[in-house]
Amino acid sequence: MQTLQLRLPDFVDIDAQELTLILASRLYEQGKLSIGQAAELAGLPKRAFLELLGLAKVSAFNYDPKELERDMRNA
């Protein structure tokens, strides 16, 4: 596992757990992590992570628009 050291100015009022949640949700949103991987990074069960995604207005369905359109046509 990688360790990342990050220096934040004092005026950035965020703790390590909140920053980890933001990172996990962003990487999921960009398609770089699966929902399971993002939940693991955040240190949460999948269900709890999915609930947090909803609160953060991040879609739990990480579908490429073209894939979604194709799937809808095939349905």
Protein Blocks (a to p, Z undefined) as FASTA:
>chain_A
ZZddddddfklccdfklmmmmmmmmmmmnopacfklmmmmnopafklmmmmmmmnopafb
lcdfklmmmmmmmZZ
